[in-house]
């Protein structure tokens, strides 16, 4: 079976919800549209709204520190510039994250699921055209479903691949074949991407996307089974083009 694109995901507010797509236009040297477009800076953040450049993920509220955030889902309305957030323990919320009043509403909404012993959410920020990814380059994250199944086998039960918070989920590959892509170019639909590096994982992946509770030692499983805590790869778009679910995925150089 040829490798193909099984799922497309975007995360409009960093660590604060995800939604699935059937198609999207990838643009050269840009993140997936509306992916990590916003982030929630906490009270100890060094992000400067007057100079909105990329800063590391430690400056933001995230599921590694606030596991309940992992259970948030999102729906974007691009025409109105709004995001609707849902969580099993909270009422749905629709906001325009660029509106300061709506940003303040989001901070109040997320406060009940934010640990009191951590720096608390403070304000919603945006850094311009590219998403606030965990990399200092505009990355697209890719995971391999067959590698995910290997982790499930190691753990001894099924877990959601959404724990990895990937943009693109690929199926039809051999286990861990994506690790051989680093330094190569791949084609998905009409787009091409250069695979830059493996993704080192954090504690967020230990948390259920259904309940927001830590229930699985994913990092321990990776370490015990393969001697590292890496899963998936980061890539950069090198050729603009549409991608669709079920598009073929192939190495081209």
Steps between C-alpha positions, in 0.01 A plus 500: 500500500630847413540758772214749514377797703249363750417814702561877503484697827544860603529649848389865471596598857818330619419207735140620508298284263523322168280444196516262208501605133447317172716730287723803540739716298859480625710807421877508463679585825173537693331292765171328426237777472366607840719245678634639832388840368456611861646398833418572863793672669520432874584750773874414489526513118777692324290548185497869405176604319680813376762278333303184414779265401515124554583389856526147649192311616595547868353851470146370446224307669530142373378150563837382631437716809119520492388153386128585494571720196562182298122432498410829325367482145459791257295611201617792288281736301747664265237732351428657840846454651363304794590184686250290697656299783350200677611308810319222691502705823422845354230673297580560134661834424513693171754781476698718263848453650615830344237688701651599838166460679456151354857420597422593859191279482716208386735551795205480740363195317824305524583599859296216665712237319832675567713366790533751781862403567611612153532840335140586413364598156526876451420612144450381144781581256576465131832517318403600149480282189650179636367278774650480847646154448743330739775553241674825409408429138146480348452127542237248397497197732452152355444165670480144370197293608699177480756641744207599722375141488844384611474727805151363570640147487770600747244658734253215459193700405357738241560874544397791278759616244376851574720491812793581272331827387621451143392697196523207260443133581634256241409132457632221279865538605724250674542569874740789567562556127439872559830517692682426173337806343715749695704696245274392212211652308153345489202571277142499629237585242628809319722619785860412582667513840856468628519285813728676748513304827347244732259625766603455863186448703379650828264400779194624309488170312434313825157662519169374359344729240156387621535566873800733535649267761846344496452127455783360283879504529566574134849638568594191699369275222709683239810486719459132591412388149728711282749676726374854438197724556450603138184452298418656163692754294497872430496617139498830311289567191729553200236496225152652531210270423168352608494184708197278555419202718601178319770679292805286428812571708839431340867584540621706202856595591 
